[in-house]
Amino acid sequence: MSSDGFTVWFTGLTGSGKSTLARKLHNELTGRGHQCEVLDSGRIRQALNRSLGFTRDEIEQAMQRIAYECKLLNRNGIIAIVAAVSPYSDVREKIRKDIGRFVEVYCRCPMGILRQRDEKDLIGRAQRGEIQHVAGVNAPYEEPDDPQVLCDTEDESAEIGVQRILATLERLGYLPAAARAAYTAQEEEIIKRRMQDLGYL
C-alpha cells in the first residue's frame, strides 16, 4: 500500500467557503493526476452521524469518525479533503497528531459577510434564538492559532486560496512541484515565512 496520502482539513464558520475551496482543490489535484476524496461533514452527518447531537462530546465523536475515514484513505495513497466547521481547537490538534500528514486550512471571514451569504438565514435565526448549535453565534468556535494555510475569504478569491494551499503542499513535500506554479513570487515569500514561523523550514 502507498503511504503518499495526506489530509487537508478546512475549518471555519458556516458560509466561510470551506466546501467551495475543497471542491476547487479536488479539481486541481485530480487534474494533476492525484486520487482524492472530499469529505463534507454536513453530508456525512446526514448519511452516517444522524444519531449524534451537538454536545461537545458528540461533535468530537463525529470529527473522529471523519478522521478515521481520512486515515483509511491516506494509507491507500488517497488524498482526503475535509470541509468541517470542527469548532474545537484541541479536537483538531488530536486529529492532526493522529493522522500525521495533515494540513489545516482556516477559512476566515467576518460575521457580517457570512450573514450576507447565508441564504438559509441560519445565522439570523440563531441570533434570534430560533435555532441552536450554530458555531460562532450560539455555540463555540475556537479559531486556529497556527493554521498551515490561512484563507481570508472575505476578499480573496477561491482560486488564490487554492493556489496558496497547493504551494504549501509542495513546500511540505506532500506534492511534487507543478511544472508552472500559478502563484506569484510575493505569494511564495508569504508561504515561505508561514512555514518558517510554524517550524517546518
C-alpha positions in Angstrom: 0.0 0.0 0.0 1.2 3.5 -0.7 1.9 6.0 2.1 1.6 9.0 -0.1 -1.8 10.1 1.1 -2.4 13.1 3.3 -5.3 15.1 4.7 -6.3 18.7 4.0 -8.7 19.8 6.7 -10.7 23.0 6.1 -12.1 24.6 9.2 -14.2 27.8 9.6 -17.7 29.1 10.3 -20.7 28.2 8.1 -20.5 30.2 4.9 -16.8 30.8 5.1 -16.0 29.0 1.9 -14.8 25.6 3.1 -16.8 23.5 0.7 -16.1 25.8 -2.3 -12.3 25.6 -1.6 -12.5 21.9 -1.0 -14.1 21.3 -4.4 -11.7 23.5 -6.2 -8.7 21.9 -4.6 -10.2 18.5 -5.5 -10.4 19.6 -9.1 -6.9 20.9 -9.1 -5.5 17.7 -7.6 -7.4 15.4 -9.9 -6.2 17.5 -12.8 -2.7 16.7 -11.7 -3.4 13.0 -11.6 -3.9 12.5 -7.9 -6.6 10.4 -6.3 -8.6 12.3 -3.7 -11.9 12.4 -2.0 -13.9 15.3 -0.5 -15.5 14.5 2.9 -18.1 17.2 3.7 -19.1 17.0 7.4 -22.7 18.1 6.6 -23.3 15.3 4.2 -21.6 12.8 6.4 -23.8 13.8 9.3 -26.9 13.1 7.2 -25.5 9.8 6.0 -23.6 8.3 9.0 -23.9 10.6 12.0 -27.6 11.2 12.3 -27.6 9.7 15.8 -25.2 12.3 17.1 -26.3 15.6 18.5 -24.3 18.7 19.1 -22.8 18.3 22.6 -19.1 18.8 22.7 -18.5 15.0 23.1 -20.8 14.2 20.2 -19.1 16.8 17.9 -15.7 15.3 18.8 -17.0 11.8 18.1 -18.3 13.0 14.7 -14.9 14.6 13.9 -13.1 11.4 15.0 -15.2 9.3 12.6 -14.2 11.6 9.7 -10.6 11.4 10.8 -10.8 7.6 10.8 -12.1 7.8 7.2 -9.1 10.1 6.3 -6.6 7.6 7.7 -8.1 4.8 5.7 -7.9 6.9 2.5 -4.4 8.1 3.3 -2.9 4.7 3.9 -4.2 3.7 0.5 -2.5 6.7 -1.1 -5.6 8.8 -1.5 -5.7 12.4 -0.5 -8.6 13.3 1.9 -10.1 16.8 1.7 -12.3 17.6 4.7 -14.7 20.5 4.9 -15.9 20.7 8.5 -16.6 23.5 11.0 -14.8 21.4 13.6 -15.1 24.1 16.3 -12.8 22.9 19.0 -9.0 23.5 18.6 -8.0 20.7 20.9 -10.0 18.2 18.9 -8.4 19.5 15.6 -5.0 19.1 17.3 -5.7 15.5 18.3 -6.8 14.7 14.8 -3.6 16.3 13.4 -1.4 14.1 15.6 -3.5 11.0 14.9 -3.3 11.5 11.1 0.2 12.8 10.9 0.3 14.0 7.3 -2.2 16.8 7.9 -2.6 20.3 6.8 -5.1 22.7 8.5 -6.7 25.4 6.4 -8.5 28.1 8.2 -11.2 29.9 6.1 -11.6 33.2 7.9 -14.5 35.5 7.2 -16.2 38.2 9.3 -19.7 37.6 10.6 -21.2 40.5 8.5 -20.1 38.8 5.3 -21.3 35.4 6.5 -24.7 36.9 7.1 -24.9 38.2 3.6 -24.0 34.8 2.2 -26.5 33.0 4.5 -29.3 32.0 2.1 -31.0 29.8 4.7 -30.7 32.6 7.4 -29.2 30.2 9.9 -27.1 32.9 11.5 -30.1 35.3 11.8 -32.3 32.5 13.2 -29.6 31.6 15.7 -29.2 35.3 16.7 -32.9 35.5 17.3 -32.8 32.3 19.4 -35.0 30.3 16.9 -32.3 27.6 16.4 -29.4 26.4 18.5 -25.9 25.0 17.9 -24.7 27.5 15.2 -21.0 27.8 15.7 -19.8 31.3 16.3 -23.3 32.5 17.2 -24.8 30.5 20.0 -22.3 27.7 20.0 -18.5 27.8 20.4 -15.9 28.2 17.6 -12.2 28.3 18.5 -10.1 29.9 15.8 -6.9 28.1 14.9 -3.8 29.7 16.4 -1.4 28.4 13.8 -3.1 27.0 10.7 -0.7 26.0 8.0 -2.8 27.9 5.5 -5.0 31.0 6.2 -7.5 32.0 3.6 -9.3 35.3 4.1 -12.4 34.5 2.1 -14.0 37.9 2.6 -11.9 39.5 -0.2 -9.7 36.7 -1.5 -10.8 34.6 -4.5 -11.1 30.8 -4.2 -8.5 30.5 -7.0 -5.9 32.4 -5.0 -6.7 30.4 -1.9 -6.3 27.1 -3.7 -3.0 28.2 -5.2 -1.7 29.0 -1.7 -2.8 25.6 -0.5 -1.1 23.9 -3.4 2.1 25.9 -2.8 2.1 24.9 0.8 1.6 21.2 0.0 4.5 21.4 -2.4 6.7 23.1 0.2 5.9 20.4 2.8 6.8 17.7 0.2 3.3 16.3 0.1 3.0 17.2 -3.7 5.6 17.4 -6.4 6.2 20.9 -7.6 4.0 21.8 -10.6 5.7 22.4 -13.9 4.5 26.0 -13.8 3.4 27.5 -10.5 0.4 29.7 -10.7 1.3 31.7 -7.6 3.4 34.8 -7.6 6.9 35.5 -6.1 5.2 37.5 -3.4 2.8 34.7 -2.6 5.8 32.3 -2.5 7.5 34.5 0.1 4.3 34.7 2.2 4.1 30.9 2.2 7.8 30.5 3.0 7.6 32.8 6.0 4.5 31.0 7.2 6.3 27.6 7.0 9.3 29.2 8.9 7.0 30.6 11.6 5.5 27.1 12.1 8.9 25.4 12.3 8.7 23.5 9.0 11.7 25.3 7.5 
